[in-house]
Amino acid sequence: GLWALGIVGLLGAGVYIYYTELRPVVIFGLRDDFAKAIPFQHVPEGIDSLKAESCGQCHQAIYEEWKTSMHAKAFDDPFYQAYWKRDNNIWICSNCHTPLQNQQPDIITDIPRDRVEKAVKMPNPNYDPEFRHEGVTCAACHVRDGVILGPYEDSDAPHPTMYDPIYRSMDMCYRCHQVPPGPFQFYRAGPCGTYPEFEGEHYFNQGYICQTCHMPAVERPVAIGGPMRKGRKHLWRGGHDPEQVKRALTVKLTADPPELPPGQKVEFTLEFTNSGAGHKLPTGDPDRFFTVDFEIVDQNGIVLEDQSHTMGRWILWQPVILE
């Protein structure tokens, strides 16, 4: 009897320790560059605000593109908000969806044993609730220590500027698009692992980086009245955009037999090939998926037969994460 009680007690203690000290409360691990928000940024000289609208006074075309992007909606996106609510608005998600400290109500001062639920917080005296709704805003990528960073070495601007080669590389996307797994999380490429999914050699040999597809090249003035420059559109189109999906997928439909004699059955095969994306499809959040609806319709538009298939990542979430 005592042996049995002892074993049950040990098992209970093991389960308790696993769920309170070992198993992460979020579906990813921490990495130094996103465990904390981007530090508080002052408004650079020559501009009146860090808000995107201020940037848009001169960078009008870029601002209009950004407003239509998922970066602009990174905080307000209903998909994100539903997930965030389910996870009790855990602060760590904010470091990619509202990455500037200026956008966050709390400052994280310590993360004991990398347990996000045990993080030590203090109120942020510089928190701007309105700024939070800009998600991944211009300043999140371009403002550091009072200087506007960018891909040009010869900028003539009314504010301080500095060239940084990172804007012409995939590394620009790394911080938020390579979220690592945590302990007891066995993903193939991390939960939001678009960056490590990149099919390096084939696409690198053609000169492709993330920006090639998601920030199409354009030649135009970067600012109103400025010189013509080779730059990129600030659209970041992805799986949410039907036209972008069409460019990534090749769809092939075959029938066996190819011609259908009256009264004979035919078998249709629908093939999807990822022919245009340098990463897996779907990618990003592990719960994203494609739904393929296949219908046979007669000449009057009546559905004779239909099938539906879902394609996505299949993951065991409990008691460990296993893909």
C-alpha positions in Angstrom: 0.0 0.0 0.0 2.7 2.4 1.0 4.7 1.6 -2.2 1.7 2.3 -4.3 1.0 5.6 -2.5 4.7 6.6 -2.9 4.6 5.9 -6.7 1.4 7.8 -7.1 2.9 10.7 -5.1 6.1 10.7 -7.2 4.0 10.6 -10.4 1.9 13.5 -9.2 4.9 15.5 -8.2 6.5 14.8 -11.6 3.4 16.0 -13.4 3.2 19.1 -11.3 6.9 20.0 -11.9 6.5 19.3 -15.6 3.5 21.6 -16.0 4.7 24.4 -13.7 8.5 24.4 -14.2 9.4 22.5 -17.4 6.7 22.7 -20.0 6.4 26.2 -21.5 3.1 28.0 -21.2 3.5 29.3 -24.8 4.1 27.2 -27.9 7.6 28.5 -28.5 10.8 29.2 -26.7 12.7 32.4 -26.0 15.6 33.9 -27.8 17.5 36.9 -26.6 16.6 39.2 -29.5 12.8 39.0 -29.0 12.6 38.1 -25.3 12.4 41.8 -24.7 10.7 44.6 -26.7 12.8 46.9 -28.9 14.0 49.5 -26.4 12.2 52.9 -26.0 12.8 55.1 -29.0 13.0 58.9 -29.0 11.5 60.9 -31.8 14.4 61.8 -34.2 15.1 65.4 -34.9 13.3 66.8 -37.9 10.1 64.8 -37.5 7.2 65.4 -35.1 6.2 61.8 -34.1 7.1 58.2 -34.4 3.7 57.5 -35.7 3.4 56.2 -39.3 1.2 59.1 -40.3 4.1 61.4 -39.6 6.4 59.4 -41.9 3.6 59.4 -44.5 3.9 63.2 -44.8 7.0 62.7 -47.0 7.0 58.9 -47.7 3.5 59.0 -49.0 3.5 56.0 -51.3 5.2 53.7 -48.8 2.8 54.9 -46.1 -0.3 54.1 -48.2 1.1 50.6 -48.9 1.9 49.9 -45.3 -1.7 50.8 -44.3 -3.0 47.9 -46.4 -0.5 45.4 -45.0 -0.7 42.8 -42.3 2.2 44.5 -40.5 -0.1 47.5 -40.0 -2.8 45.1 -38.7 -0.4 43.0 -36.6 -2.1 44.0 -33.3 -5.7 44.5 -34.5 -5.9 41.4 -36.6 -8.9 39.3 -35.3 -7.0 36.1 -35.7 -4.2 37.4 -33.5 -6.6 38.9 -31.0 -8.5 35.6 -30.6 -5.3 33.7 -30.0 -3.9 36.3 -27.6 -7.1 36.3 -25.6 -7.0 32.5 -25.4 -3.4 32.8 -24.0 -4.6 35.4 -21.4 -2.9 38.2 -23.3 0.5 36.9 -22.4 3.1 39.7 -22.9 5.6 37.8 -25.0 3.4 37.9 -28.1 3.6 41.7 -28.1 7.3 41.7 -28.8 6.5 40.8 -32.5 3.0 42.2 -32.9 3.8 45.6 -31.2 7.5 45.4 -31.0 8.5 48.8 -29.7 8.6 49.4 -26.0 6.7 52.6 -26.7 3.7 50.5 -27.8 3.6 48.2 -24.7 1.9 49.0 -21.3 4.6 47.2 -19.3 8.3 46.9 -19.2 9.7 43.4 -18.6 12.6 43.7 -16.1 13.4 40.0 -15.6 12.3 36.6 -16.8 13.2 34.1 -14.1 14.4 30.8 -15.6 12.9 31.9 -18.9 9.4 31.3 -17.6 7.3 33.9 -19.3 4.5 33.6 -16.8 6.9 34.5 -14.0 8.2 37.7 -15.8 8.8 40.7 -13.5 7.0 43.8 -14.9 6.8 47.5 -14.2 4.4 50.1 -15.7 5.8 51.7 -18.8 5.8 55.5 -18.3 6.2 56.0 -22.1 3.4 53.8 -23.2 1.2 55.2 -26.0 -2.0 53.2 -26.3 -2.9 54.7 -29.7 0.6 53.8 -31.1 -0.1 50.2 -30.1 -2.7 49.9 -32.8 -0.1 50.5 -35.5 1.3 47.0 -35.0 4.6 46.7 -36.9 4.9 50.3 -37.6 7.6 52.3 -39.6 9.6 53.1 -36.5 9.7 49.4 -35.4 12.0 48.6 -38.4 13.6 52.0 -39.1 14.2 54.0 -35.9 17.1 53.4 -33.6 18.6 55.8 -31.1 17.3 58.9 -32.8 18.4 57.9 -36.3 16.3 56.7 -39.3 18.0 53.5 -40.7 17.5 52.4 -44.3 19.1 50.8 -47.4 20.6 53.9 -48.9 24.1 55.3 -48.3 23.5 58.8 -49.8 20.2 59.9 -48.2 19.5 63.7 -48.1 16.8 64.0 -45.6 15.5 66.5 -42.9 16.2 64.0 -40.2 19.3 61.9 -39.2 19.8 58.9 -41.5 22.2 55.9 -41.5 22.8 53.1 -44.0 22.4 49.5 -42.8 23.0 46.6 -45.1 20.5 44.4 -43.1 17.6 46.0 -45.2 18.9 44.2 -48.3 19.1 40.8 -46.6 16.9 38.1 -45.2 18.2 38.9 -41.7 15.8 41.8 -41.6 12.9 39.3 -41.2 14.7 37.0 -38.8 13.6 38.4 -35.4 9.9 37.6 -35.8 9.8 35.0 -38.6 12.0 32.5 -36.9 10.4 31.7 -33.6 12.3 28.8 -31.9 10.8 25.8 -30.1 11.0 25.6 -26.4 11.7 22.6 -24.1 9.5 19.5 -24.9 8.5 21.1 -28.2 9.5 19.0 -31.2 8.7 21.0 -34.3 10.2 20.5 -37.7 11.1 24.2 -38.0 9.7 26.0 -35.0 6.1 27.2 -34.6 6.4 30.2 -36.8 9.4 29.0 -38.8 9.2 30.6 -42.2 12.8 31.8 -42.1 14.3 28.3 -41.5 11.9 26.8 -44.1 13.5 28.9 -46.8 14.8 26.6 -49.5 18.2 28.2 -49.5 20.3 27.0 -52.3 17.8 26.9 -55.1 16.5 30.4 -54.4 19.7 31.9 -53.3 21.3 30.9 -56.6 18.6 33.0 -58.3 19.2 35.9 -56.1 16.0 35.5 -54.1 15.5 36.8 -50.5 12.3 37.3 -48.6 11.9 40.8 -50.0 12.0 39.5 -53.6 8.4 38.2 -53.3 7.0 40.0 -50.3 8.4 43.5 -51.1 8.3 43.7 -54.9 11.0 45.9 -56.5 9.9 49.3 -57.7 11.7 52.5 -59.0 10.3 55.7 -57.7 11.1 58.6 -55.3 11.3 57.3 -51.8 10.0 60.7 -50.5 7.9 63.4 -52.2 10.2 65.5 -54.4 13.1 63.1 -54.0 15.2 61.5 -56.8 14.2 58.2 -58.5 15.6 55.3 -56.6 15.4 51.5 -56.8 13.4 50.4 -53.8 10.7 48.1 -52.7 7.0 48.2 -52.1 6.0 47.9 -48.4 3.1 45.4 -48.9 4.3 42.1 -47.4 1.5 40.1 -49.2 1.2 36.5 -48.1 -1.3 33.7 -47.5 -4.0 36.3 -46.8 -3.8 37.5 -50.4 -5.4 35.3 -53.1 -3.2 36.8 -55.9 0.0 36.0 -53.9 -1.2 32.4 -53.3 -1.9 32.0 -57.0 1.7 33.0 -57.8 3.0 30.4 -55.3 0.8 27.4 -56.3 0.5 25.4 -59.5 -2.8 23.6 -59.8 -3.2 20.6 -62.1 -6.5 18.8 -62.8 -6.5 15.4 -64.6 -9.3 13.0 -65.5 -9.1 9.3 -66.0 -10.3 8.5 -68.6 -9.7 12.0 -70.2 -13.1 11.8 -72.0 -16.2 10.6 -70.4 -18.5 8.2 -72.3 -22.1 8.3 -71.2 -22.8 6.1 -68.1 -19.1 5.6 -67.3 -17.4 6.8 -64.1 -14.4 9.1 -64.2 -11.7 9.7 -61.6 -10.4 13.2 -61.1 -7.1 14.0 -59.6 -6.3 17.5 -58.3 -2.6 18.3 -57.7 -1.1 21.3 -55.9 2.6 22.1 -56.4 4.5 24.7 -54.4 6.2 26.1 -57.5 6.7 29.7 -56.4 7.3 30.0 -52.7 10.7 29.5 -51.1 9.1 28.1 -48.0 6.4 25.7 -47.1 2.7 26.4 -47.9 1.0 27.2 -45.7 3.6 28.8 -43.4 3.7 31.0 -40.4 1.3 30.2 -37.5 1.0 26.4 -37.1 -2.8 26.5 -37.2 -3.0 28.0 -40.7 -4.3 25.7 -43.4 -5.7 25.4 -46.9 -9.2 24.1 -47.5 -9.7 22.6 -51.0 -13.3 22.3 -52.1 -13.9 20.2 -55.2 -17.3 20.2 -56.9 -18.7 18.5 -60.0 -21.4 20.8 -61.4 -23.9 20.0 -64.2 -24.8 22.4 -67.0 -27.6 23.9 -64.7 -25.1 24.7 -61.9 -26.4 21.9 -59.7 -23.7 20.3 -57.6 -23.6 16.6 -58.4 -20.7 15.6 -56.2 -18.4 17.4 -53.8 -15.4 16.8 -51.6 -13.5 18.9 -49.1 -9.9 18.4 -48.0 -7.8 20.4 -45.5 -4.0 20.7 -45.9 -1.8 22.0 -43.2 0.5 21.1 -40.4 -0.6 18.3 -38.0 0.7 18.7 -34.5 0.2 16.9 -31.2 -0.1 19.6 -28.6 -0.3 17.6 -25.4 1.5 16.5 -23.2 4.4 17.5 -25.4 4.4 19.3 -28.8 5.2 16.8 -31.6 5.0 17.5 -35.3 
